[in-house]
Amino acid sequence: MSTNTVATQTLAAFDGPVHSAEELTGPDGLALIRLGDQVYTLRITRAGKLILTK
């Protein structure tokens, strides 16, 4: 089974919101995410991976 097939099945079974990382981070590939009183940075690397840091 391919990775794409697994991802599609996972999305189909998920009942919560789904967000595009590209839409969240915009053209610079960077977004700030607040959880309570903490702020995290989400970024897309040149290799296309996501990194979430505090």
PASEBA-1860 file (N, C-alpha, C; in nm, 3 decimals):
! residues 54
1> MSTNTVAT> 0.085/-0.118/0.000/0.000/0.000/0.000/0.090/0.124/0.000 ~ 0.060/0.219/-0.088/0.143/0.338/-0.099/0.115/0.436/0.014 ~ 0.210/0.525/0.037/0.194/0.628/0.140/0.074/0.717/0.109 ~ 0.054/0.748/-0.019/-0.058/0.833/-0.059/-0.191/0.766/-0.027 ~ -0.200/0.636/-0.048/-0.323/0.562/-0.018/-0.350/0.564/0.132 ~ -0.247/0.546/0.213/-0.263/0.550/0.359/-0.308/0.689/0.403 ~ -0.248/0.793/0.346/-0.287/0.930/0.382/-0.432/0.957/0.345 ~ -0.474/0.911/0.229/-0.613/0.931/0.185/-0.709/0.858/0.278
9> QTLAAFDG> -0.676/0.736/0.317/-0.761/0.660/0.409/-0.765/0.726/0.546 ~ -0.653/0.780/0.592/-0.648/0.848/0.722/-0.737/0.971/0.720 ~ -0.730/1.051/0.612/-0.814/1.170/0.601/-0.962/1.133/0.596 ~ -0.994/1.027/0.526/-1.134/0.985/0.514/-1.191/0.941/0.648 ~ -1.107/0.883/0.734/-1.153/0.833/0.864/-1.152/0.941/0.972 ~ -1.087/1.053/0.946/-1.073/1.160/1.045/-1.195/1.249/1.044 ~ -1.248/1.281/1.163/-1.371/1.359/1.173/-1.347/1.503/1.219 ~ -1.221/1.545/1.227/-1.190/1.680/1.274/-1.153/1.771/1.158
17> PVHSAEEL> -1.114/1.894/1.188/-1.074/1.988/1.082/-0.941/1.947/1.020 ~ -0.928/1.973/0.890/-0.804/1.947/0.818/-0.758/2.079/0.758 ~ -0.630/2.114/0.780/-0.576/2.241/0.733/-0.457/2.216/0.641 ~ -0.442/2.301/0.543/-0.327/2.295/0.453/-0.210/2.370/0.517 ~ -0.096/2.304/0.528/0.022/2.369/0.586/0.064/2.490/0.503 ~ 0.050/2.479/0.370/0.086/2.591/0.282/-0.006/2.711/0.305 ~ -0.133/2.686/0.328/-0.225/2.797/0.356/-0.198/2.857/0.494 ~ -0.166/2.774/0.593/-0.137/2.825/0.728/-0.011/2.910/0.730
25> TGPDGLAL> 0.092/2.868/0.657/0.221/2.936/0.666/0.241/3.047/0.565 ~ 0.159/3.049/0.460/0.171/3.155/0.359/0.298/3.141/0.276 ~ 0.328/3.245/0.198/0.440/3.237/0.104/0.578/3.225/0.170 ~ 0.590/3.268/0.295/0.721/3.259/0.361/0.740/3.126/0.434 ~ 0.637/3.039/0.436/0.649/2.908/0.499/0.659/2.912/0.651 ~ 0.603/3.016/0.712/0.616/3.035/0.856/0.484/3.081/0.916 ~ 0.446/3.021/1.031/0.324/3.062/1.100/0.347/3.057/1.251 ~ 0.281/3.145/1.322/0.281/3.141/1.468/0.149/3.079/1.513
33> IRLGDQVY> 0.159/2.986/1.607/0.041/2.917/1.658/0.036/2.937/1.809 ~ -0.076/2.987/1.857/-0.092/3.013/2.001/-0.173/2.900/2.062 ~ -0.124/2.850/2.175/-0.196/2.750/2.255/-0.193/2.800/2.399 ~ -0.307/2.850/2.445/-0.310/2.911/2.578/-0.221/3.034/2.577 ~ -0.126/3.040/2.670/-0.036/3.155/2.674/0.099/3.125/2.609 ~ 0.110/3.013/2.540/0.234/2.975/2.471/0.222/3.003/2.321 ~ 0.332/3.043/2.259/0.336/3.066/2.115/0.438/2.972/2.053 ~ 0.397/2.903/1.948/0.481/2.808/1.878/0.502/2.857/1.735
41> TLRITRAG> 0.613/2.816/1.675/0.642/2.849/1.536/0.631/2.723/1.453 ~ 0.553/2.730/1.347/0.541/2.621/1.251/0.608/2.666/1.124 ~ 0.699/2.584/1.071/0.763/2.623/0.945/0.779/2.502/0.855 ~ 0.780/2.531/0.726/0.803/2.429/0.626/0.949/2.441/0.583 ~ 1.022/2.331/0.590/1.163/2.332/0.552/1.179/2.327/0.401 ~ 1.300/2.350/0.353/1.328/2.340/0.210/1.302/2.200/0.158 ~ 1.312/2.100/0.247/1.288/1.961/0.209/1.139/1.926/0.213 ~ 1.054/2.024/0.248/0.910/2.000/0.251/0.860/1.934/0.378
49> KLILTK> 0.938/1.939/0.483/0.899/1.882/0.613/0.844/1.994/0.702 ~ 0.764/1.955/0.801/0.713/2.052/0.898/0.792/2.046/1.027 ~ 0.822/2.163/1.083/0.888/2.171/1.213/0.806/2.265/1.301 ~ 0.772/2.216/1.420/0.699/2.295/1.519/0.791/2.315/1.637 ~ 0.820/2.442/1.669/0.910/2.473/1.781/0.842/2.571/1.875 ~ 0.887/2.567/2.000/0.835/2.656/2.102/0.919/2.782/2.107
END
